Amino acid sequence: MNSFTFSYPTKVYFGEGSAAQAFRTELRKKGKTVLLAYGGGSVKKNGVYDEVKALLKQADKTIIDFSGIMPNPTYAKVQEGAAIAREQHVDFILAVGGGSVIDCCKVISAQALLDEDIWEMEYGKGQFPNAGIPVGAVVTASGTGAVLLFKKNEKSFQKE
């Protein structure tokens, strides 16, 4: 096997007040328009939505709501999110929820920048996208296995 060096820098904000700290630090590096994506509404019932929305407003972001991401998101839901991201010129996608929301947003991120259908690209041609809108996550479900690989300060991502 050839020698190599692997680096996987990850920044995790955890604990009381961590959301505010993360938003102050990280959102200033992102564009103006944020797609705020979430599922069926538990984030509204438990107050997370209001807290996240207030932090986005404090950061002077334009917020585009995208709700209703279901468990095991559908192709149609991904396409709906990608269309909104393109039409609204979204600079950053913020997934608020568990693995399904986060995974859906990863595909939306890529599909929004593609001129072709991501399903046909991957399963028809065996090719994979190499760019996407930057994505962040507020994880609301412990134990989610969702992983996102982004190069620092770039729109490029790597396939796992």
ChimeraX attribute file (.defattr): number of C-alpha atoms within 10 A of each C-alpha:
attribute: neighborCount
match mode: 1-to-1
recipient: residues
	/A:1	3
	/A:2	3
	/A:3	4
	/A:4	6
	/A:5	4
	/A:6	5
	/A:7	6
	/A:8	8
	/A:9	10
	/A:10	10
	/A:11	7
	/A:12	8
	/A:13	14
	/A:14	10
	/A:15	7
	/A:16	8
	/A:17	9
	/A:18	12
	/A:19	16
	/A:20	17
	/A:21	14
	/A:22	17
	/A:23	17
	/A:24	15
	/A:25	11
	/A:26	11
	/A:27	19
	/A:28	13
	/A:29	10
	/A:30	15
	/A:31	14
	/A:32	17
	/A:33	19
	/A:34	24
	/A:35	25
	/A:36	23
	/A:37	23
	/A:38	27
	/A:39	21
	/A:40	13
	/A:41	13
	/A:42	13
	/A:43	17
	/A:44	13
	/A:45	9
	/A:46	10
	/A:47	10
	/A:48	16
	/A:49	19
	/A:50	13
	/A:51	15
	/A:52	19
	/A:53	15
	/A:54	13
	/A:55	19
	/A:56	22
	/A:57	12
	/A:58	12
	/A:59	15
	/A:60	13
	/A:61	19
	/A:62	17
	/A:63	18
	/A:64	16
	/A:65	14
	/A:66	19
	/A:67	17
	/A:68	13
	/A:69	23
	/A:70	14
	/A:71	13
	/A:72	11
	/A:73	16
	/A:74	12
	/A:75	13
	/A:76	9
	/A:77	18
	/A:78	22
	/A:79	18
	/A:80	14
	/A:81	24
	/A:82	22
	/A:83	16
	/A:84	18
	/A:85	25
	/A:86	16
	/A:87	10
	/A:88	15
	/A:89	15
	/A:90	22
	/A:91	19
	/A:92	23
	/A:93	27
	/A:94	23
	/A:95	27
	/A:96	24
	/A:97	25
	/A:98	21
	/A:99	22
	/A:100	20
	/A:101	26
	/A:102	29
	/A:103	19
	/A:104	24
	/A:105	31
	/A:106	24
	/A:107	19
	/A:108	28
	/A:109	27
	/A:110	21
	/A:111	25
	/A:112	26
	/A:113	17
	/A:114	17
	/A:115	7
	/A:116	10
	/A:117	12
	/A:118	22
	/A:119	14
	/A:120	11
	/A:121	14
	/A:122	12
	/A:123	10
	/A:124	10
	/A:125	10
	/A:126	9
	/A:127	12
	/A:128	14
	/A:129	17
	/A:130	13
	/A:131	18
	/A:132	23
	/A:133	23
	/A:134	25
	/A:135	22
	/A:136	19
	/A:137	19
	/A:138	17
	/A:139	16
	/A:140	15
	/A:141	11
	/A:142	9
	/A:143	9
	/A:144	13
	/A:145	12
	/A:146	14
	/A:147	11
	/A:148	16
	/A:149	15
	/A:150	20
	/A:151	12
	/A:152	11
	/A:153	9
	/A:154	11
	/A:155	17
	/A:156	16
	/A:157	20
	/A:158	13
	/A:159	9
	/A:160	6
